[in-house]
């Protein structure tokens, strides 16, 4: 079985920038003037980042 460490080392700066850009894009729909939305932004960013990394891992694992 492939090592998770190898997967982590396979991620490039470009991969992480693309994932970050997707997460940032998703938060644009949230009203940032309301300080109470900070938790929503943080949660949404975490979910999108996790899903994107899981998708990359799945692709890497089956390559």
ZIKADA-V821138 format. One record per backbone hydrogen bond with DSSP energy under -0.5 kcal/mol. NH is the residue of the N-H (numbers start at 1). CO is the residue of the C=O. E is the energy in kcal/mol with one decimal. If there is no record, write none. Layout:
nh->NH co->CO e->E
nh->NH co->CO e->E
This chain:
nh->7 co->3 e->-1.5
nh->8 co->4 e->-2.6
nh->9 co->5 e->-2.2
nh->10 co->6 e->-1.1
nh->10 co->7 e->-0.8
nh->11 co->7 e->-0.8
nh->11 co->8 e->-0.8
nh->16 co->12 e->-2.1
nh->17 co->13 e->-2.2
nh->18 co->14 e->-2.3
nh->19 co->15 e->-2.2
nh->20 co->16 e->-2.4
nh->21 co->17 e->-2.4
nh->22 co->18 e->-1.9
nh->23 co->19 e->-2.1
nh->24 co->20 e->-2.7
nh->25 co->21 e->-2.4
nh->26 co->22 e->-1.8
nh->27 co->23 e->-1.2
nh->28 co->24 e->-0.5
nh->28 co->25 e->-1.1
nh->29 co->26 e->-0.8
nh->30 co->27 e->-1.6
nh->32 co->30 e->-0.9
nh->34 co->31 e->-0.9
nh->35 co->33 e->-0.8
nh->37 co->34 e->-2.3
nh->38 co->35 e->-1.4
nh->39 co->36 e->-0.6
nh->41 co->37 e->-2.4
nh->42 co->38 e->-2.6
nh->43 co->39 e->-2.6
nh->44 co->40 e->-2.5
nh->45 co->41 e->-2.5
nh->46 co->42 e->-2.1
nh->47 co->43 e->-2.5
nh->48 co->44 e->-2.5
nh->49 co->45 e->-2.3
nh->50 co->46 e->-2.4
nh->51 co->47 e->-2.6
nh->52 co->48 e->-2.6
nh->53 co->49 e->-2.4
nh->54 co->50 e->-2.5
nh->55 co->51 e->-2.4
nh->56 co->52 e->-2.2
nh->57 co->53 e->-2.6
nh->58 co->54 e->-2.5
nh->59 co->55 e->-2.3
nh->60 co->56 e->-2.6
nh->61 co->57 e->-3.1
nh->62 co->58 e->-1.6
nh->63 co->60 e->-1.4
